[in-house]
Amino acid sequence: MKFCLRYAVCWWIAAFWALQAGAADTPADQEKYFEEMVRPLLAENCQECHGAKKQESGLRLDSRQAVIDGGDSGERAAVPGEPDRSLLVKAINHVGDFHMPPKRKLSEEQIAVLTEWVKAGLPWPAETRTAEQKLSAVQLAREHRQSHWAYQPVVRPPLPQIQNSNSRIQNSIDLFVGSKLEASGLTMSPEADRRTLVRRLNYDLTGMPPGPEDVDAFQADQSPDAYERLVDRLLASPGYGERWGRH
């Protein structure tokens, strides 16, 4: 009888706290909360500087384990279940040495979303599946292909239009560069002089400066394909193989 009473009391306490925790404690609701509230917020405000392509201060915020591991500071970016001890929560509140994003503060609603996510234990559906839910390698690859940029098919984007014609634009790559510059209110830098070009090319391909005679020869060569022939000569030189062979 005592055992049954003790069991009943424990069950009631557990049920009470389960109700207090709310619907978001179920895996399905946690996944929905993450996908609808947290993931878009991280992608829009954080992962440009802390994602796969760029990791300022060594910090990535594109996986649960990366968030826990933290960056170069050696401190965890977030402690699951403990927002008060989480560097990420302090940073988004612009408290302490780190401010994220650095030039503006997230809205109170956005801060509340990330704080609640940390408090809930950093649920990240793709990484918190139970053993029964683990995907096979084939399933995981299929899932990645649906979302990861590296798996998306290569497409030929339409060429952008620019307002101001520029004689420096000679191919489609120049059009993309020119359109971005124009959108930012910038213009192309002046074309480098021949002495600068020959020095840049030598440093890029061989890691060494050109000799004085090489500079003089390139400056004196006014043929239309002088630059292309210099490229070919440096690519065929032992210095090119010596530099890049080291890597």
GUKOL-424758 format. One record per residue (C-alpha): residue in one letter; z, x, y. Coordinates in steps of 0.001 Angstrom, whole numbers, plus 524288, in hexadecimal, padded with zeros to 5 digits. Each point is the difference from the previous one (the first is absolute). Example, Ala and Ser with C-alpha at 12.3 -4.5 7.8 and 13.67 -1.06 7.14 Angstrom:
! residues 2
A81E788300C7EE6C;S7FD6C8055A80D70;
END
This chain:
! residues 247
M800008000080000;K8038D80B148093E;F7F308806B27FCE7;C7F8437F3B280309;L807547FE0B80CD2;R7FDC780E2980410;Y7F1877FEB07FCA7;A7FEE67F37D807CF;V8066E8063680BEF;C7F6F580BDF7FF4F;W7F4337F7437FE9C;W8041D7F7E780BCE;I801E080C2780869;A7F2D38056C7FBF2;A7F95D7F306802B0;F8068F7FF1680D5E;W7FB2680D5380456;A7F2817FD3B7FAA9;L7FF577F3EC8088B;Q805208078380BB9;A7F59280A617FE3F;G7F54D7F5E8801D7;A7F28E7FDE77FA48;A7FB0680D3D80481;D807E18068C7F530;T7F69D7FB867F581;P7F534809D07FCB1;A7F54D7F65780393;D805EA7FD4E80D6B;Q8028D80E6280272;E7F1CB803057FCDE;K7FB597F54B8091E;Y80914804C580AD3;F7FB2E80DEF7FE7E;E7F18D7FC947FF72;E8005D7F64680B47;M809FE8064880901;V802C580E387FCCC;R7F347805F27FB24;P7F7BB7FB5380BB2;L80A7C804DB80956;L8006180D867F9C0;A7F128800CE7FF6F;E7FE287FC2980E36;N80B01807BF80636;C803DB80B3C7F718;Q7F600804987F629;E7F6108055F809A6;C8097580B538024C;H8079B7FF187F33C;G7F5E97FC7E7F5B0;A7F686806307F6A1;K7F7A4806B680A5A;K80A98804B78093D;Q80E6C802E37FE1E;E806E58035280CAB;S80CBD8075B7FD57;G7FC677FF9C7F193;L8035B7F17F7FF29;R7F82A7F5DD7F896;L802887F16F800AE;D7F5B47FB3D7F677;S808607FF4D7F3B9;R80E037FC937FCC5;Q8032F80D6E7FA7E;A7FA3F806BE80BF4;V8088B7F7B8808E5;I80BFB803A97F823;D7FC6C80E777FF5B;G7FE858014380EBF;G7F93680B0B8072D;D8025280DBC804E7;S80D8D7FCC980537;G8050C7FF837F212;E8064E7F2C580286;R7FC157F3A57F8F4;A7F7967F75280880;A806D47F4287FA41;V80B947FDBF7F716;P7FD7A7F3C97F7C0;G809C37F56F80371;E8060C807B480B33;P7F8A57FE4380CE4;D80B4F80605807BA;R7FDDD80CE67F8D3;S7F12A7FF7E800B2;L7F8BB8090A80935;L7F48D7F68380056;V808777F51380588;K805A08091380A5D;A7F25C804CC80383;I7FA1F7F267801E1;N80BBC7FC9B8089D;H7FD5280C8B807D1;V80D978050E7FCFC;G801F980E937FDE5;D7F5E880ADD7FFC2;F7F4CB7F8667F9E1;H7F8F07F4A98066D;M7F5FC7F8347F831;P7F6307FC9D80507;P8020B80AB680A07;K7F9937F9B880BE5;R804C77F2117FE4A;K80AA57F8A07F919;L7FD4A7F5B27F5C0;S8038F7F2128035A;E80D5E7FAFF7FC1A;E7F99A7F78C7F59D;Q7F8D780BB57FA1D;I80C6B808288001D;A807177F4EA7F91F;V7F5667FF627F579;L8011A80E7E7FCB3;T80ED07FFD6800B8;E800967F48C7F699;W7F67B807027F6F9;V808C380C087FF76;K80BDC7F7557FE0B;A7F9357F9537F485;G7FE4A80D347F94B;L7F2278038780462;P7F8CA7F6FA7F69C;W7F2268051E7FE50;P7F9107F7897F5D4;A7F65880A167FADD;E80B14809B07FD62;T80B487F7477FBDD;R7FA657F92D7F433;T8089B7FEAD7F414;A7FC7B807167F37B;E7F9787F3A47FAEB;Q7F7DB7FF1980C60;K7FB3180E218003D;L7F15580093800D2;S7F76E807A67F6E3;A7F7CC80B1880581;V7F3ED7F7557FFC6;Q8070F7F4D4806F9;L805CF8093A80A06;A7F2B280608802D7;R7FA2E7F271801A3;E80AE87FC4B80966;H7FE0880C67807EA;R7F1667FDAC800FE;Q802977F2F680668;S80823805A280B11;H7FF8380ED580147;W7F61180550809B2;A7FBA180AE37F6CE;Y7FAFB7F6187F625;Q7F8237F7C580974;P7F125800CA7FEBA;V7F8E18087E809CA;V7F89D7F7D6809D2;R7F6E9803C580AFB;P8064F7FB0C80C81;P7F76E7FAED80AFB;L7FD41809E080AB2;P808547FD7980C13;Q7FA047FD2780D1D;I803958081B80BDB;Q7FE7D7FBF380E1F;N7FC8680D008062B;S7F460807447FA6F;N802BD80E477FD34;S7F62B80A8D7FCAE;R80A87806DA7F80B;I7FFA87F4FF7F5FA;Q7F613804687F5EB;N804297F9557F351;S8080A7F4D37FA7F;I80C8B808157FF5E;D7FEB8802AD80E8C;L7FF167F14780226;F80D057FD987F93D;V8068080B0280794;G7F9F47FB7480CBD;S804507F1E37FE18;K80E20803F67FD8B;L7FFF1808CD80BEB;E7FA1B7F52C80839;A80A2C7F6307FB51;S80AA1809808043A;G7F9D48029280D2F;L7FC6480DEE7FC55;T7F36F807C980053;M7FAD780B127F7A9;S8040480DAF8039D;P7F554808E380558;E7F80C807007F5AF;A805DA80D377FC9D;D7F8E280C2C804A4;R7F969808B27F5E5;R80AA680A598000E;T80A337F5837FCE7;L7F75B7FA2D7F558;V7FE0680CC47F8BF;R80E96803088009D;R803DF7F2727FB20;L7F64D8009C7F4E6;N8047B80D727FB7C;Y80E537FC4C8005B;D7FD697F32C7F8D1;L7F801805E27F500;T8053080DCF7FE5F;G80CFD7FFFE8072C;M7FB8B80BF6807BF;P7FA618019080DB4;P7F1C5803EE80165;G7FC8B80DD8803AE;P7FAE0802B580DC0;E7F2568021B7FAA1;D800777F2B27F939;V803E37F95380CA4;D7F534806DE80793;A7F5CE7FCB47F5A9;F8038B7F17D7FFDF;Q800227FF2880ED9;A7F2A3806658008C;D7FA2A7F7477F56E;Q7FA7A7F41D80720;S7F8C47FA397F455;P802E67F1887FD24;D805BE802E27F284;A8085880BB780405;Y80CB77F8EF7FD13;E7FB717FAFB7F2B7;R7FB9280D9D7FBF8;L80D18805A280425;V806D97F5E97F78C;D7F797803997F446;R8027080E8C8021C;L80EC37FE458008F;L800237F7127F418;A7F8BD80A917F871;S8090680AEC8049A;P80ABC8062E7F788;G809B87FCA180ABD;Y7FE1A7F1777FD79;G802E28019E7F17F;E80BA3808D7802AE;R806537F66580954;W7FE417F3867F831;G801FB806C07F2EA;R80E008028580407;H8029D7F17B7FFDC;
END
